[in-house]
Amino acid sequence: MPRSSHRLEIRDAERVFGPDAGLFGATLTVAPGEVHALVGLNGSGKTTLMRAALGMVDLHAGGARIDGVPVAGLPRGAWSRVGHMVEHAFAYPDLTVRRNIRLAARLHGLPDPQARRAVDHVLAALDLERYARVRARLLSQGNRQRVGLAAALVHAPRLVVLDEPTNALDPRGVVLVRELLVARAAAGAGVLVSSHHLDEVARVAHRISVLNHGRVIGTLDPGGADLERTFFRVVHADDESRAPCAR
Ligand SMILES: Nc1ncnc2c1ncn2[C@@H]1O[C@H](COP(=O)(O)OP(=O)(O)OP(=O)(O)O)[C@@H](O)[C@H]1O
């Protein structure tokens, strides 16, 4: 199987849901080996941008490409090297945790012996072993999220897209996810991850982009001091620049 880099490029993505809702020319790239975090206020367009990256939104203009290929025309083999969890954690409620993750591995093209090993590995990495035989519908919200993450990561994808992957997790889960994302990037994968927790993304991200009103308006330095203050300054400056008459 050829090893592609799975570089993600989203250019001038536009999807208008309402006067101030949607994407209004968002541009972003995720390079191989990079953890790129996306931060922004509620409704700023993070989920929509991630859905656009995965070809799950019909854009009115602009587009997403993986290794230069528009996502709408990306061949199945290339999709099998993408892992994502956007909005909903993948899990069939009546299947056990192990069967759910194994199914995800098979759907991503892993042959059976390799899939078994990969499932064992990701169950351990997300501290899910004790739930392996439990049906997904009986899990707590945080453990369901872990299953969704396991399904997104089991096949060691070259491109990872995760929308708020830690919002339901306990502190131990947050650390485990951080370790997994750092390891994926160290193995050469590109990682796009959204979060509302600036301190948390600063620990893993090589780049942090700020989305506001459907546009990427700037970046934050992950090593910078007082990220929260800088975030609000960048957002406020953008808000001010769009409403000069309102002042
Ligand atoms: N299918 C849709 N139809 C109509 N409006 C939509 C649709 N999807 C998203 N929107 C609107 O687009 C805007 C951006 O939504 P999106 O979910 O991308 O934001 P977000 O940054 O992920 O928010 P949050 O931090 O709250 O998860 C919101 O105003 C939302 O209501």
The ligand as an SDF file (V2000), in Angstrom:
LIG
                    3D

 31 33  0  0  0  0  0  0  0  0999 V2000
  -26.9780   22.0770    9.3100 N   0  0  0  0  0  0  0  0  0  0  0  0
  -27.0890   23.3070    9.8070 C   0  0  0  0  0  0  0  0  0  0  0  0
  -28.1660   24.0710    9.5320 N   0  0  0  0  0  0  0  0  0  0  0  0
  -28.2610   25.3270   10.0120 C   0  0  0  0  0  0  0  0  0  0  0  0
  -27.3190   25.9250   10.7650 N   0  0  0  0  0  0  0  0  0  0  0  0
  -26.2280   25.2030   11.0540 C   0  0  0  0  0  0  0  0  0  0  0  0
  -26.0460   23.8730   10.5980 C   0  0  0  0  0  0  0  0  0  0  0  0
  -24.8480   23.4140   11.0480 N   0  0  0  0  0  0  0  0  0  0  0  0
  -24.3130   24.4220   11.7670 C   0  0  0  0  0  0  0  0  0  0  0  0
  -25.1360   25.5050   11.7620 N   0  0  0  0  0  0  0  0  0  0  0  0
  -24.8630   26.7970   12.3970 C   0  0  0  0  0  0  0  0  0  0  0  0
  -23.5720   27.2110   11.9880 O   0  0  0  0  0  0  0  0  0  0  0  0
  -22.9010   27.8480   13.0800 C   0  0  0  0  0  0  0  0  0  0  0  0
  -21.5850   27.1210   13.3410 C   0  0  0  0  0  0  0  0  0  0  0  0
  -21.8890   25.8600   13.9470 O   0  0  0  0  0  0  0  0  0  0  0  0
  -20.7660   24.8650   14.3950 P   0  0  0  0  0  0  0  0  0  0  0  0
  -21.4440   23.6990   15.0160 O   0  0  0  0  0  0  0  0  0  0  0  0
  -19.8460   24.6210   13.2710 O   0  0  0  0  0  0  0  0  0  0  0  0
  -19.9930   25.7160   15.5030 O   0  0  0  0  0  0  0  0  0  0  0  0
  -18.9230   25.2530   16.6060 P   0  0  0  0  0  0  0  0  0  0  0  0
  -17.8220   26.2570   16.5750 O   0  0  0  0  0  0  0  0  0  0  0  0
  -18.5600   23.8540   16.4010 O   0  0  0  0  0  0  0  0  0  0  0  0
  -19.7650   25.4230   17.9400 O   0  0  0  0  0  0  0  0  0  0  0  0
  -19.6220   24.7180   19.3800 P   0  0  0  0  0  0  0  0  0  0  0  0
  -18.3570   25.2320   20.0140 O   0  0  0  0  0  0  0  0  0  0  0  0
  -20.8490   25.2080   20.1050 O   0  0  0  0  0  0  0  0  0  0  0  0
  -19.6270   23.2240   19.1650 O   0  0  0  0  0  0  0  0  0  0  0  0
  -23.8670   27.8460   14.2570 C   0  0  0  0  0  0  0  0  0  0  0  0
  -24.5380   29.0820   14.2760 O   0  0  0  0  0  0  0  0  0  0  0  0
  -24.8130   26.7090   13.9240 C   0  0  0  0  0  0  0  0  0  0  0  0
  -26.0820   26.9290   14.5060 O   0  0  0  0  0  0  0  0  0  0  0  0
  1  2  1  0
  2  3  1  0
  2  7  2  0
  3  4  2  0
  4  5  1  0
  5  6  2  0
  6  7  1  0
  6 10  1  0
  7  8  1  0
  8  9  2  0
  9 10  1  0
 10 11  1  0
 11 12  1  0
 11 30  1  0
 12 13  1  0
 13 14  1  0
 13 28  1  0
 14 15  1  0
 15 16  1  0
 16 17  2  0
 16 18  1  0
 16 19  1  0
 19 20  1  0
 20 21  2  0
 20 22  1  0
 20 23  1  0
 23 24  1  0
 24 25  2  0
 24 26  1  0
 24 27  1  0
 28 29  1  0
 28 30  1  0
 30 31  1  0
M  END
$$$$
